[in-house]
Amino acid sequence: MAPKEPSRVIETTTEARQGESGPSVLALLMVSTGLAVLIMGVIWFVWFRV
């Protein structure tokens, strides 16, 4: 655990970098957003088809 001072937390370099998000997070976000748009488009097409 990082030592605490009265106004800040001191972390090592490794601890500070643990929250870094890599390209896999971006890919997951893009794929999930694309699938959501695709599903909504299919639902809209089926629901409002004349």
Backbone torsions as a table, in degrees:
resi	resn	phi	psi	omega
1	MET	NA	145.0	-177.3
2	ALA	-74.4	138.3	176.4
3	PRO	-68.2	145.1	-178.0
4	LYS	-109.7	137.4	170.3
5	GLU	-105.4	171.4	-176.8
6	PRO	-54.8	-35.1	-174.5
7	SER	-121.5	1.3	-177.9
8	ARG	-156.0	161.7	177.5
9	VAL	-107.4	132.5	179.7
10	ILE	-103.0	123.6	180.0
11	GLU	-121.0	156.1	174.2
12	THR	-75.9	169.3	-179.9
13	THR	-60.7	-42.3	-179.7
14	THR	-64.4	-43.4	179.6
15	GLU	-64.7	-37.3	-178.6
16	ALA	-69.2	-28.4	-177.2
17	ARG	-91.1	-0.8	-175.5
18	GLN	-66.9	-25.1	-179.0
19	GLY	-89.4	5.9	-177.5
20	GLU	-68.7	126.4	179.7
21	SER	-95.3	136.0	-177.3
22	GLY	-99.4	-170.1	-178.1
23	PRO	-65.7	-22.4	179.6
24	SER	-65.7	-34.1	178.1
25	VAL	-67.3	-41.9	178.0
26	LEU	-64.2	-42.1	179.1
27	ALA	-63.4	-43.6	178.3
28	LEU	-62.0	-42.2	178.7
29	LEU	-63.4	-43.7	-179.4
30	MET	-66.7	-42.8	180.0
31	VAL	-65.2	-45.6	-178.8
32	SER	-66.3	-38.5	177.0
33	THR	-66.9	-41.6	177.8
34	GLY	-62.5	-42.8	177.6
35	LEU	-64.8	-38.9	178.3
36	ALA	-63.3	-42.5	178.5
37	VAL	-65.4	-42.5	179.4
38	LEU	-62.7	-45.7	179.4
39	ILE	-63.5	-43.8	178.3
40	MET	-62.9	-37.9	177.7
41	GLY	-64.6	-42.1	178.3
42	VAL	-65.2	-44.4	178.3
43	ILE	-61.6	-43.8	179.4
44	TRP	-62.8	-42.7	-179.3
45	PHE	-63.9	-43.6	-179.5
46	VAL	-69.9	-41.9	-175.2
47	TRP	-69.6	-40.4	-175.1
48	PHE	-102.2	12.4	179.2
49	ARG	-68.0	136.1	-176.9
50	VAL	-95.8	NA	NA
